[in-house]
Amino acid sequence: QVQLVDSGGGLVQPGGSLRLSCAASGFPFSRYTMGWYREAPGKGRDWVASIRNTGPTYADSVKDRFTISRDNAKNMMYLEMKSLKSEDTAVYYCNVVTGLSSRDIHWGQGTQVTVTS
């Protein structure tokens, strides 16, 4: 059974930093692309970044401020967020897609990031 557990969110001032973590289990972690998404109040869920064994990709809105990484030995994924802005406020979710069915799309429970002065 696939399980993703997000953690690390919190309250931070503009310009600050946070590190999110995603603990994965129930599937061969190293074989799959992992991703981070976020959902701001009143908006849909947007892609933030993904990482596969060939490297990371980022949404333009977070490029040069966020760094996605993974530790295949620990089945962990991370999102290092720097120079945070108020518009980064959202619930952040880790994601993996393990197959072609909609049932193969898996999400963490989400972790709240609030950027405010």
N, C-alpha and C positions, 0 to 999 in steps of 0.2 A: 504494500500500500504506500503510495507516494505521500510524503509529508514534507511540507516546507514551513519553517518557523522563522518569522522575521523578528528582529529586535534592534534596539539601538536608537530609536527615535527619541525626540524630546523637544524642549523649548530652547531656542538659541537666538541671540541677537543678530541683526544683519551684519554680514562680514565674518560671522563665526563658522565653525566647522562641526561636523558630526560624522560618525562612522556607523553605517548600518550593516547588520549581519543577517545572513540567511543560512540556517542549518537544514540540510536536505537529507532525506532517508527514503528507502523503499524502491530505489531505482539505481542503475549504474551511472552515478553522477558524472564521471569523467567523459561519458559518451555524448552528453547533451549540452546544447546551448542553453545558458541560463540568462535570465533577464530581470531587470528592475523596471517597474511601472509606477506611476503615481496618479492619484486622483485628488484633485483640488476640490474644495467645496463648490457644489453647483456645476461641476464639469465632468466630462467623461474620463476614463482611465487612459492615460497617455504613456507611451513608451519613453523610457529614460535612457537605458543602456542595455547592451547585451554583451556576453562574452562566450566565445567558443575557444577551442584550443588553438585556433589560428590568430586569436587576438580580439580586442574589444571594438565596439562601435557605440557611438553616442548620438543622442539628439542634439541638434544645434544649440538648444537652449541651455545645455549643461556642459557642452564641450569646453575643455580647458579649466573647468571648475570641479568636475566630478571625475572620480577614477573608480572603475569597476575592476574587481579582481576575484580570483577563485583559488582555493586550496583543494585540489583533488584528493589529497591524502586524508583530509579531514571532512570532506563533503561539505565545504563551506563556501559561500560567496559573500563578497563585501561590496559596499559602496561608500567610498570616502568622498565626503562632500565638503568643499571649501568655498569661501567667499559667498556664503549663502545670502539669498535675497528673499524678500517677503513673498515674491511670486513662486518660491520653491515650497511654500507651505502646502502640505498635502499629506494624504496617507500613502505610504510607499509599500509596494507589494513585490515580493520576488515571484518569479514565474519560471515554469518549465513546461515544454510541450513534448510529450513522450510518444505521440502517435498521431494518426490522422483524424481520429474521432474527437468530437467536442469534449468527450469524457477524458480525453488525454491532455487537456489543458488544466494545469494545476497552479494554484495560487497559495501564497502564504496568507496568514490572517491579517497582515498589514501592520505597519507601525507609523504612528503619527509624528510628523515633523512640523513644528511651528516656528516660523522665523518672524520675530517681532521685537520691537524696541520697547 
